[in-house]
Amino acid sequence: MKLHLASWLVCTLAAADAVGASTWFGKAVYNKWHETELERWLSDHDIPFPSPADRKNLENAVKTNWDVKVQKPLGQLSDKAGDRWEDTREWIFDTWSESHLKAFLDRHGVPAPQPRHRDTLLKTARENYESVAQKLGEAAHYPGNWLYEQWTDSDLKVWLDERGWPVPQPSSRDKLIAAVRRNTRLASLQAKSIAASVVHSANAAQETLSEALFNAWSDSDLKRFLDEHGIHVPQGSKRNELIALARKNRAALVEQASSASSAASSTATDYIGAATSRAGNEYARATDNADLKSQEAFDTAVDTWSDSRLKAFLDARGVPVRQKDKRDELIAKVRLNKHKAATGWNAWTFDTWDTENLKKYLSKVNSKAATKAGATRDELVKEAQISYEKATKAGGAQLASATDCIKEGMGNAKDATFDTWSHSDLKEYLDSYGVPVYQGSQLNELRATARRNAHWFRYGTSTPQGALYSYFSGAAQWVLDQLKIGAASGRAQGHEAAENLGNKAEEKAEDWKSEL
């Protein structure tokens, strides 16, 4: 699933001022739902209900479980009109890719807008959502599987995997859709929260940039800037007075410049906008290249993996491995399934846990290994895997207890950071991949290698959502930082810096990709 800086900022920042979810606790959320929607919500959340059941019983069942099961917004995600839970069309498509939006419109005979950018596709999907549902005779408040008929099972798994939500075990299409559906609202809120944070940072950085431009301009540039906007400059004004005058009128100048039709205007706002747009376009191109290189890097990496690690990659995704499969067949299967999400909690969940968290987990599932003196991390991992496999076979309360312990452990574990690992633990971990560790290798070097391989093993060529948010937030700030550097060295150099951002962006994109 590709996300580019330009399209991502357009589709999420535009909605950043609406980041709440009103009527989370009131009847207003579900009292308009059809009986099938009430049943669907209860089923999605594994809440038993009698069949047949009348509407009153269904609504009471939802009411009883709403506060416990519904995912509430946190922190800055406060109630705001226009972004309420019941306004389904306003959030249901927020995390859809451009291709999924287009497929939805094409499937239901809705003319795709021109130009076919994600923001225009998103707007059209929202505007036609309810009419499409009515045409199909479907409910639209808590939609059924019809909404995801253009999504493949792999698409559904990738969506869950990228956001760090476990894929149901065993998986079925109905269960995958249910997992995506019940988590979509929270995903929308998270995206808007991140967008709001990026907007705040970008606004602050842009103000700093305009300040840098004012300081970099000559007296004649400042005078021309003020004259063009009809601001009287007293005769004999000194440089610091010119800067103060420009700063005082900055808000008015920005507002005026935003409606100006001349792209060649020499205002600070036009310069910032043009340079930022240029940088964004170049960065989008660079991330295309980085995405391709990331896939190539994955294919190259698995060529060197041990057979046991190749089998583990497939096992974590529920892909059958035959005993007679040869190495080249294993590699081909891994590459074929490189976009497939891991199947939620499994024995490989413990693969990157440190010693402390492994012992905590084992102590909670009453394993003697938790108190075994001198146990290595590798031994603890194997004990945790055996314990979870037993719980999986037993099912019921035993599996539920083990899963709860894993969730708690995941909250405490610094997943795949390897910061606290010893040299010997890192060597053992890399040995499992067949990656050689040479004498004299530094800890930081080993950690970086372990991190890269752990990322490929867990996500293939997909990226967890938290990393995506960090990735794009960092991208936006980096672009503005580059512009500030150019501005600080003068207007001509600033323009040159913007023109050269493409090359720098490609290098920076590679750095970020290698860190994920």
Summary of the structure (lengths in Angstrom):
residues: 516
radius of gyration: 27.0
end to end distance: 15.1
largest distance: 89.6
contacts: 1528
relative contact order: 0.10
helix: 66%
strand: 0%
